[in-house]
Amino acid sequence: MDQDSWDERCQDEGLLWTAEPNRFLVEAIDGLEPGKALDLAGGEGRNAVWLAQQGWEVEVVDWSDVALDKGRELARRAGVTVWFTREDLRQWWPPGESYDLVVIAYLHIPYMERHGVWRAAAGAVKRGGRLVVIGHDRDNLDKGYGGPQQFDVLYSVEELVGVVAEHLEVIRAEQVIRSVETDGGGRQAIDNIVVAEWK
Ligand SMILES: C[S@@+](CC[C@H](N)C(=O)[O-])C[C@H]1O[C@@H](n2cnc3c(N)ncnc32)[C@H](O)[C@@H]1O
């Protein structure tokens, strides 16, 4: 999806996703001392706002003005400060070794582009810091519910680990099941998560 499509998708009233943080992210940072966090493709800010509520100093980078405006509003209502910046992650690189936590949740772009974003994200983690990447698993296409339906924007845990492990030590890498309530009843989505730290 291009930038205009993301703007259109976020245009409707209300949030495209939930205002609740992603539960795998909540698990992945359990016990970490809050510091400086970067949320790449942070969209409407649900994860960033939650992180800020936990004491993190958070920056969101996303290319959708509409999503970012919703994120600003979510932060305002929650009474927290989050810095929102509009950039195309295919052409923008965060400063190296600068963040205690870097998060990417559900960024689905083609192969070469996502590898560039993952490398930049891993390089932005500072000594003692952590990278958390969560996404729709490639297996979700045939066996799970929802998510992107284009094969080329989906990836496996192995692909993600292959890139992240160039810079960081992977401490968790697996498929995870996310329960989804639909009008037709409960369904299961297959996600994946990779958590990595400085070697
Ligand atoms: C599925 S949403 C996920 C939002 C958020 N991470 C979350 O979990 O709630 C994907 C986000 O990726 C953003 N995005 C997609 N391609 C991008 C790019 N090239 N540069 C910056 N943001 C991008 C979209 O604008 C959208 O907000």
The ligand as an SDF file (V2000), in Angstrom:
LIG
                    3D

 27 29  0  0  0  0  0  0  0  0999 V2000
   -0.7720   -1.8760   10.1830 C   0  0  0  0  0  0  0  0  0  0  0  0
   -0.2900   -0.2620   10.5860 S   0  0  0  0  0  0  0  0  0  0  0  0
    0.5180   -0.5760   12.1430 C   0  0  0  0  0  0  0  0  0  0  0  0
    0.5720    0.6300   13.0340 C   0  0  0  0  0  0  0  0  0  0  0  0
    1.1980    0.3940   14.4120 C   0  0  0  0  0  0  0  0  0  0  0  0
    2.5430   -0.0960   14.3190 N   0  0  0  0  0  0  0  0  0  0  0  0
    0.3450   -0.5140   15.2440 C   0  0  0  0  0  0  0  0  0  0  0  0
    0.7510   -1.6580   15.4990 O   0  0  0  0  0  0  0  0  0  0  0  0
   -0.7340   -0.0750   15.6520 O   0  0  0  0  0  0  0  0  0  0  0  0
    1.0680   -0.0190    9.4700 C   0  0  0  0  0  0  0  0  0  0  0  0
    1.6490    1.3890    9.4850 C   0  0  0  0  0  0  0  0  0  0  0  0
    2.7970    1.3930    8.6540 O   0  0  0  0  0  0  0  0  0  0  0  0
    2.8770    2.6580    8.0460 C   0  0  0  0  0  0  0  0  0  0  0  0
    3.7660    2.5540    6.8830 N   0  0  0  0  0  0  0  0  0  0  0  0
    3.6630    1.6840    5.8430 C   0  0  0  0  0  0  0  0  0  0  0  0
    4.6670    1.8990    4.9720 N   0  0  0  0  0  0  0  0  0  0  0  0
    5.4300    2.9170    5.4850 C   0  0  0  0  0  0  0  0  0  0  0  0
    6.6020    3.5960    5.0320 C   0  0  0  0  0  0  0  0  0  0  0  0
    7.2030    3.2810    3.8740 N   0  0  0  0  0  0  0  0  0  0  0  0
    7.1010    4.5910    5.8080 N   0  0  0  0  0  0  0  0  0  0  0  0
    6.4890    4.9300    6.9690 C   0  0  0  0  0  0  0  0  0  0  0  0
    5.3790    4.3360    7.4450 N   0  0  0  0  0  0  0  0  0  0  0  0
    4.8570    3.3300    6.7080 C   0  0  0  0  0  0  0  0  0  0  0  0
    1.4380    2.9870    7.7090 C   0  0  0  0  0  0  0  0  0  0  0  0
    1.2490    4.3670    7.4850 O   0  0  0  0  0  0  0  0  0  0  0  0
    0.7140    2.4610    8.9430 C   0  0  0  0  0  0  0  0  0  0  0  0
    0.5250    3.4680    9.8970 O   0  0  0  0  0  0  0  0  0  0  0  0
  1  2  1  0
  2  3  1  0
  2 10  1  0
  3  4  1  0
  4  5  1  0
  5  6  1  0
  5  7  1  0
  7  8  2  0
  7  9  1  0
 10 11  1  0
 11 12  1  0
 11 26  1  0
 12 13  1  0
 13 14  1  0
 13 24  1  0
 14 15  1  0
 14 23  1  0
 15 16  2  0
 16 17  1  0
 17 18  1  0
 17 23  2  0
 18 19  1  0
 18 20  2  0
 20 21  1  0
 21 22  2  0
 22 23  1  0
 24 25  1  0
 24 26  1  0
 26 27  1  0
M  CHG  2   2   1   9  -1
M  END
$$$$
